[in-house]
């Protein structure tokens, strides 16, 4: 498994990507509606999709900030629910995982 600095670097890089995505989505959302009603409907549908993507980006960014906090305070890789170690394979797949697989499943 990577060391904590490598993980933090990867999380910070992902945070930068998400920030750029949010900026693009917000720019798209600020665009005025087309005067054509049919185009407005298409634009509104696109806006709804962009808002959903923006919300998902904000949620992931919050999870990344929490993971960076756990790295800083030395609790990264420890399940916040049961206190057991989170499997390295889970952290490799989801570096901001805060629960072990059993707790995440609700077991």
SEMAR-908518 format. One record per atom (N, C-alpha, C): y, z, x; residue in three letters; atom name. Coordinates in nm, 3 decimals. Example, Ala and Ser with C-alpha at 12.3 -4.5 7.8 and 13.67 -1.06 7.14 Angstrom:
2
   north      up    east code site
  -0.569   0.780   1.319  ALA    N
  -0.450   0.780   1.230  ALA   CA
  -0.330   0.780   1.320  ALA    C
  -0.225   0.708   1.285  SER    N
  -0.106   0.714   1.367  SER   CA
   0.003   0.787   1.290  SER    C
This chain:
107
   north      up    east code site
  -0.118   0.000   0.084  UNK    N
   0.000   0.000   0.000  UNK   CA
   0.125   0.000   0.088  UNK    C
   0.230  -0.059   0.039  UNK    N
   0.355  -0.065   0.112  UNK   CA
   0.414   0.075   0.128  UNK    C
   0.499   0.088   0.231  UNK    N
   0.567   0.217   0.244  UNK   CA
   0.682   0.223   0.144  UNK    C
   0.736   0.339   0.126  UNK    N
   0.838   0.359   0.023  UNK   CA
   0.964   0.277   0.047  UNK    C
   1.001   0.254   0.173  UNK    N
   1.120   0.174   0.200  UNK   CA
   1.098   0.029   0.158  UNK    C
   0.980  -0.024   0.183  UNK    N
   0.949  -0.161   0.140  UNK   CA
   0.951  -0.171  -0.012  UNK    C
   0.898  -0.070  -0.077  UNK    N
   0.898  -0.068  -0.223  UNK   CA
   1.041  -0.061  -0.275  UNK    C
   1.122   0.026  -0.217  UNK    N
   1.262   0.037  -0.258  UNK   CA
   1.336  -0.095  -0.236  UNK    C
   1.309  -0.161  -0.124  UNK    N
   1.373  -0.291  -0.097  UNK   CA
   1.333  -0.394  -0.203  UNK    C
   1.204  -0.396  -0.237  UNK    N
   1.157  -0.490  -0.339  UNK   CA
   1.217  -0.458  -0.476  UNK    C
   1.226  -0.330  -0.508  UNK    N
   1.286  -0.290  -0.636  UNK   CA
   1.435  -0.324  -0.640  UNK    C
   1.504  -0.304  -0.530  UNK    N
   1.646  -0.340  -0.525  UNK   CA
   1.665  -0.491  -0.536  UNK    C
   1.575  -0.569  -0.477  UNK    N
   1.582  -0.715  -0.490  UNK   CA
   1.560  -0.756  -0.635  UNK    C
   1.464  -0.694  -0.701  UNK    N
   1.439  -0.724  -0.843  UNK   CA
   1.559  -0.684  -0.928  UNK    C
   1.622  -0.572  -0.895  UNK    N
   1.740  -0.528  -0.968  UNK   CA
   1.851  -0.633  -0.954  UNK    C
   1.868  -0.688  -0.836  UNK    N
   1.970  -0.792  -0.814  UNK   CA
   1.938  -0.916  -0.898  UNK    C
   1.811  -0.954  -0.903  UNK    N
   1.772  -1.069  -0.986  UNK   CA
   1.803  -1.043  -1.133  UNK    C
   1.770  -0.925  -1.179  UNK    N
   1.795  -0.891  -1.319  UNK   CA
   1.944  -0.887  -1.349  UNK    C
   2.023  -0.837  -1.257  UNK    N
   2.169  -0.834  -1.275  UNK   CA
   2.225  -0.974  -1.288  UNK    C
   2.175  -1.064  -1.206  UNK    N
   2.219  -1.204  -1.215  UNK   CA
   2.177  -1.265  -1.349  UNK    C
   2.056  -1.235  -1.393  UNK    N
   2.009  -1.286  -1.522  UNK   CA
   2.099  -1.236  -1.635  UNK    C
   2.132  -1.107  -1.632  UNK    N
   2.217  -1.049  -1.736  UNK   CA
   2.354  -1.116  -1.735  UNK    C
   2.409  -1.139  -1.617  UNK    N
   2.539  -1.206  -1.609  UNK   CA
   2.533  -1.345  -1.672  UNK    C
   2.427  -1.421  -1.643  UNK    N
   2.412  -1.556  -1.701  UNK   CA
   2.397  -1.547  -1.853  UNK    C
   2.317  -1.453  -1.899  UNK    N
   2.296  -1.439  -2.043  UNK   CA
   2.425  -1.399  -2.113  UNK    C
   2.499  -1.308  -2.053  UNK    N
   2.625  -1.266  -2.115  UNK   CA
   2.726  -1.381  -2.117  UNK    C
   2.724  -1.462  -2.013  UNK    N
   2.812  -1.580  -2.010  UNK   CA
   2.774  -1.676  -2.123  UNK    C
   2.646  -1.697  -2.142  UNK    N
   2.600  -1.784  -2.251  UNK   CA
   2.639  -1.727  -2.387  UNK    C
   2.630  -1.596  -2.401  UNK    N
   2.662  -1.532  -2.529  UNK   CA
   2.812  -1.539  -2.561  UNK    C
   2.894  -1.552  -2.458  UNK    N
   3.039  -1.560  -2.479  UNK   CA
   3.086  -1.700  -2.518  UNK    C
   2.998  -1.798  -2.510  UNK    N
   3.037  -1.935  -2.541  UNK   CA
   3.071  -1.947  -2.690  UNK    C
   3.178  -2.021  -2.723  UNK    N
   3.213  -2.038  -2.864  UNK   CA
   3.109  -2.122  -2.937  UNK    C
   3.101  -2.099  -3.067  UNK    N
   3.007  -2.176  -3.149  UNK   CA
   3.055  -2.319  -3.163  UNK    C
   2.961  -2.409  -3.174  UNK    N
   2.988  -2.550  -3.195  UNK   CA
   3.043  -2.569  -3.337  UNK    C
   3.137  -2.661  -3.356  UNK    N
   3.191  -2.684  -3.491  UNK   CA
   3.087  -2.739  -3.590  UNK    C
   2.985  -2.804  -3.540  UNK    N
   2.880  -2.861  -3.624  UNK   CA
   2.789  -2.748  -3.673  UNK    C
   2.771  -2.737  -3.805  UNK    N
   2.692  -2.628  -3.863  UNK   CA
   2.549  -2.626  -3.811  UNK    C
   2.485  -2.742  -3.800  UNK    N
   2.347  -2.749  -3.752  UNK   CA
   2.340  -2.698  -3.608  UNK    C
   2.438  -2.735  -3.529  UNK    N
   2.441  -2.689  -3.390  UNK   CA
   2.469  -2.540  -3.383  UNK    C
   2.548  -2.488  -3.478  UNK    N
   2.574  -2.345  -3.484  UNK   CA
   2.444  -2.268  -3.508  UNK    C
   2.362  -2.321  -3.599  UNK    N
   2.235  -2.254  -3.629  UNK   CA
   2.147  -2.249  -3.504  UNK    C
   2.142  -2.359  -3.432  UNK    N
   2.064  -2.364  -3.309  UNK   CA
   2.122  -2.268  -3.206  UNK    C
   2.256  -2.266  -3.197  UNK    N
   2.322  -2.177  -3.103  UNK   CA
   2.299  -2.031  -3.136  UNK    C
   2.299  -1.998  -3.265  UNK    N
   2.275  -1.859  -3.306  UNK   CA
   2.131  -1.817  -3.273  UNK    C
   2.038  -1.909  -3.293  UNK    N
   1.898  -1.880  -3.260  UNK   CA
   1.884  -1.855  -3.109  UNK    C
   1.952  -1.938  -3.032  UNK    N
   1.950  -1.922  -2.887  UNK   CA
   2.014  -1.789  -2.847  UNK    C
   2.121  -1.752  -2.916  UNK    N
   2.188  -1.625  -2.887  UNK   CA
   2.096  -1.507  -2.913  UNK    C
   2.018  -1.514  -3.021  UNK    N
   1.925  -1.406  -3.051  UNK   CA
   1.820  -1.393  -2.941  UNK    C
   1.772  -1.506  -2.893  UNK    N
   1.673  -1.504  -2.785  UNK   CA
   1.736  -1.447  -2.658  UNK    C
   1.860  -1.487  -2.630  UNK    N
   1.929  -1.436  -2.511  UNK   CA
   1.953  -1.286  -2.521  UNK    C
   1.986  -1.238  -2.639  UNK    N
   2.006  -1.095  -2.658  UNK   CA
   1.876  -1.017  -2.634  UNK    C
   1.766  -1.074  -2.678  UNK    N
   1.636  -1.010  -2.655  UNK   CA
   1.604  -1.006  -2.506  UNK    C
   1.630  -1.117  -2.437  UNK    N
   1.607  -1.121  -2.292  UNK   CA
   1.697  -1.022  -2.219  UNK    C
   1.821  -1.012  -2.265  UNK    N
   1.916  -0.919  -2.205  UNK   CA
   1.867  -0.775  -2.224  UNK    C
   1.821  -0.743  -2.344  UNK    N
   1.768  -0.610  -2.371  UNK   CA
   1.648  -0.576  -2.284  UNK    C
   1.559  -0.672  -2.267  UNK    N
   1.441  -0.652  -2.183  UNK   CA
   1.484  -0.632  -2.036  UNK    C
   1.585  -0.707  -1.995  UNK    N
   1.635  -0.692  -1.858  UNK   CA
   1.694  -0.554  -1.836  UNK    C
   1.775  -0.507  -1.932  UNK    N
   1.833  -0.373  -1.922  UNK   CA
   1.724  -0.266  -1.917  UNK    C
   1.619  -0.282  -1.997  UNK    N
   1.509  -0.186  -1.997  UNK   CA
   1.438  -0.183  -1.862  UNK    C
   1.413  -0.300  -1.806  UNK    N
   1.347  -0.306  -1.675  UNK   CA
   1.437  -0.245  -1.567  UNK    C
   1.567  -0.272  -1.577  UNK    N
   1.660  -0.216  -1.479  UNK   CA
   1.659  -0.063  -1.486  UNK    C
   1.651  -0.008  -1.604  UNK    N
   1.645   0.138  -1.619  UNK   CA
   1.517   0.193  -1.555  UNK    C
   1.406   0.124  -1.574  UNK    N
   1.280   0.167  -1.514  UNK   CA
   1.287   0.160  -1.361  UNK    C
   1.353   0.057  -1.311  UNK    N
   1.368   0.043  -1.165  UNK   CA
   1.455   0.155  -1.110  UNK    C
   1.567   0.185  -1.178  UNK    N
   1.654   0.294  -1.133  UNK   CA
   1.576   0.426  -1.130  UNK    C
   1.493   0.449  -1.231  UNK    N
   1.413   0.571  -1.235  UNK   CA
   1.314   0.575  -1.119  UNK    C
   1.250   0.461  -1.090  UNK    N
   1.155   0.455  -0.978  UNK   CA
   1.226   0.480  -0.845  UNK    C
   1.346   0.424  -0.828  UNK    N
   1.422   0.448  -0.706  UNK   CA
   1.458   0.597  -0.694  UNK    C
   1.487   0.659  -0.807  UNK    N
   1.513   0.803  -0.806  UNK   CA
   1.390   0.882  -0.764  UNK    C
   1.273   0.839  -0.812  UNK    N
   1.149   0.908  -0.773  UNK   CA
   1.120   0.888  -0.625  UNK    C
   1.153   0.770  -0.571  UNK    N
   1.136   0.748  -0.427  UNK   CA
   1.227   0.845  -0.352  UNK    C
   1.352   0.854  -0.397  UNK    N
   1.449   0.943  -0.330  UNK   CA
   1.407   1.089  -0.335  UNK    C
   1.351   1.132  -0.448  UNK    N
   1.318   1.274  -0.458  UNK   CA
   1.173   1.306  -0.417  UNK    C
   1.101   1.204  -0.371  UNK    N
   0.967   1.227  -0.317  UNK   CA
   0.856   1.236  -0.420  UNK    C
   0.884   1.194  -0.543  UNK    N
   0.780   1.202  -0.647  UNK   CA
   0.725   1.065  -0.684  UNK    C
   0.764   0.961  -0.612  UNK    N
   0.714   0.827  -0.643  UNK   CA
   0.563   0.825  -0.626  UNK    C
   0.495   0.763  -0.721  UNK    N
   0.350   0.751  -0.716  UNK   CA
   0.277   0.868  -0.780  UNK    C
   0.354   0.961  -0.838  UNK    N
   0.295   1.076  -0.908  UNK   CA
   0.324   1.058  -1.057  UNK    C
   0.222   1.066  -1.138  UNK    N
   0.236   1.049  -1.283  UNK   CA
   0.330   1.157  -1.338  UNK    C
   0.431   1.112  -1.414  UNK    N
   0.527   1.206  -1.473  UNK   CA
   0.465   1.287  -1.587  UNK    C
   0.352   1.241  -1.639  UNK    N
   0.289   1.312  -1.751  UNK   CA
   0.188   1.416  -1.705  UNK    C
   0.098   1.377  -1.616  UNK    N
  -0.011   1.469  -1.578  UNK   CA
  -0.001   1.519  -1.434  UNK    C
   0.084   1.458  -1.353  UNK    N
   0.100   1.502  -1.215  UNK   CA
  -0.002   1.447  -1.118  UNK    C
  -0.094   1.365  -1.167  UNK    N
  -0.194   1.303  -1.080  UNK   CA
  -0.132   1.183  -1.007  UNK    C
  -0.198   1.140  -0.902  UNK    N
  -0.152   1.024  -0.826  UNK   CA
  -0.176   0.897  -0.908  UNK    C
  -0.077   0.810  -0.908  UNK    N
  -0.090   0.679  -0.973  UNK   CA
  -0.164   0.588  -0.876  UNK    C
  -0.264   0.518  -0.925  UNK    N
  -0.345   0.431  -0.840  UNK   CA
  -0.258   0.328  -0.768  UNK    C
  -0.282   0.307  -0.638  UNK    N
  -0.204   0.210  -0.563  UNK   CA
  -0.206   0.069  -0.625  UNK    C
  -0.319   0.030  -0.684  UNK    N
  -0.327  -0.102  -0.747  UNK   CA
  -0.230  -0.110  -0.866  UNK    C
  -0.215  -0.001  -0.939  UNK    N
  -0.121   0.000  -1.052  UNK   CA
   0.022  -0.012  -1.002  UNK    C
   0.054   0.061  -0.895  UNK    N
   0.189   0.053  -0.840  UNK   CA
   0.216  -0.083  -0.777  UNK    C
   0.113  -0.145  -0.725  UNK    N
   0.129  -0.280  -0.668  UNK   CA
   0.163  -0.378  -0.780  UNK    C
   0.095  -0.363  -0.892  UNK    N
   0.118  -0.453  -1.006  UNK   CA
   0.247  -0.419  -1.080  UNK    C
   0.280  -0.292  -1.089  UNK    N
   0.397  -0.245  -1.164  UNK   CA
   0.466  -0.136  -1.081  UNK    C
   0.549  -0.178  -0.984  UNK    N
   0.604  -0.082  -0.889  UNK   CA
   0.688   0.029  -0.951  UNK    C
   0.734   0.010  -1.073  UNK    N
   0.814   0.116  -1.137  UNK   CA
   0.732   0.195  -1.238  UNK    C
   0.600   0.184  -1.230  UNK    N
   0.514   0.262  -1.320  UNK   CA
   0.541   0.411  -1.299  UNK    C
   0.556   0.482  -1.409  UNK    N
   0.581   0.626  -1.399  UNK   CA
   0.463   0.708  -1.446  UNK    C
   0.361   0.640  -1.501  UNK    N
   0.242   0.711  -1.547  UNK   CA
   0.118   0.647  -1.487  UNK    C
   0.015   0.731  -1.470  UNK    N
  -0.115   0.677  -1.432  UNK   CA
  -0.168   0.596  -1.550  UNK    C
  -0.269   0.518  -1.528  UNK    N
  -0.321   0.430  -1.633  UNK   CA
  -0.373   0.510  -1.752  UNK    C
  -0.436   0.624  -1.728  UNK    N
  -0.489   0.705  -1.838  UNK   CA
  -0.378   0.755  -1.928  UNK    C
  -0.270   0.807  -1.869  UNK    N
  -0.159   0.857  -1.949  UNK   CA
  -0.086   0.741  -2.019  UNK    C
  -0.074   0.628  -1.951  UNK    N
  -0.008   0.512  -2.011  UNK   CA
  -0.085   0.463  -2.133  UNK    C
  -0.217   0.474  -2.127  UNK    N
  -0.301   0.433  -2.241  UNK   CA
  -0.302   0.539  -2.351  UNK    C
  -0.252   0.656  -2.319  UNK    N
  -0.252   0.764  -2.418  UNK   CA
  -0.382   0.841  -2.423  UNK    C
  -0.462   0.827  -2.318  UNK    N
  -0.593   0.896  -2.314  UNK   CA
  -0.577   1.042  -2.284  UNK    C
